[in-house]
């Protein structure tokens, strides 16, 4: 399996619009991997993870033709992960998809409610929302996917277990340390992850004063429990992703060596991991 990070920032991007904080000034000055667009990923060039407002930019930058993408998993309905406005360009006169083209978008009941309110019939004929329930595996092409409960600021946020029968990935954005139900499910099902991509919105902080995202300190606690529960081992690739300029030492240049010291890789826009 191949996971490509198309975007690796939190909602406001990195550097953030309208911001003049130290982290944003550093990112703008140094450029390169310190510049991050809104979070999105692509598995095996076919399975899209989330649909943020930067999707168009990601497609241009990476040579992706959305007409070749048939399936998309949505983690939650915040606009940096689901941007319904761009789906309106399915309308006649804005695009010319093949008559039988269908984009399948999988997610919680929140996704269906959000999209049904804004998509006209002219769009819906090329678009299908498949509502999935947590802890119930389902098929997406060659993959077996399971939505797990996350801890975030929407009614039904998900993280996803994705397996091709050989390798297994946990795509863990956006979430705090997982709800107990999720921990219990992973342990009971004896899931073994080859790759874990996990939220690190707040960078190198040891702890946070709020819930809904993670920092390096919480990432370390998650990994310790994963090891104790046997759902990862020392060979599992652990990647930290989804960074905010509000985080401590969260520029790639500063954060990467800190994360590496603790056994984590640091994502950047365009990063590819092949298992």
Phi, psi and omega in degrees: 000148177237131175246123177245126177274112178278322176216149189224016182256166171283190194303322187271001183076173184213108004290155183278148175297143176068008187255142178233030179286168183299317180297320180291321178296318178297316181297317180296322182288317186272331177062211179059228183290350178281348177267122184231134172264175184296145192296131175196152179216164180224129180255124178052034178059020186220328184252113185271137177252107180074163184221074183280178180291347178266010182302315180301314178299317180298321180294317179297315185292327187250008178065037181264126173263111182300338178296339179271353180263123183253342187224141180217130175261131180252126180283317181193175193261010170299146191292343175279001176233341175215110184245090188298332185304318183292337178290342178293343181282005164291342186300144176306138181097336177261327177212166182227069178291157175301147184305328183261008181292136179220127173261118179265123180242121185255140178177189181285177177299337177298323181295314180298316180297317181295315186280325181296336181282342187238344186266122177284169182300326180297335177271321187298337180289344177249014192215134181224130175259124177250112180278128181241156181251149180294144174070017178239102182301146178217162183260137172228100186059234182275000186259147166258123186239140175229125174277133176243151180291135175252176177236100185208190190265027174233172185294318186225066178284145180236153157244166189230137167264126183231123182228140174258012181094346179241312179240154183226132182243143166251118176258102192249065180222144340272137180195155167277189171308135192301149173300155183300324178302321180291316176302314183296321180295311182300319180290316182296324181276358179053045178289141176235118184266135172271334179216133173237120174253119194229148183296132174220050186306321188260020170063224193273010177299147176281328180206164182235161180265003181221169178244151179131338176223179178234170175224180182301319179301316178289325175301318180298318179296320177298314181297319179300318179289322177300318177295316181296324181276353177078018181267350168225168171223187185291345179271348181296132177280124181247117183241132176264138191209167175072074188257142175250148175294345177282350182285160179282129178049041190271354169301143180305315184302322181276320189281325186306312179292330177294312180297318181299322178300331180262008175089016179249148168268155181248126181287160170208158181300126181094355180295135177240137174235124180249125182265000000 
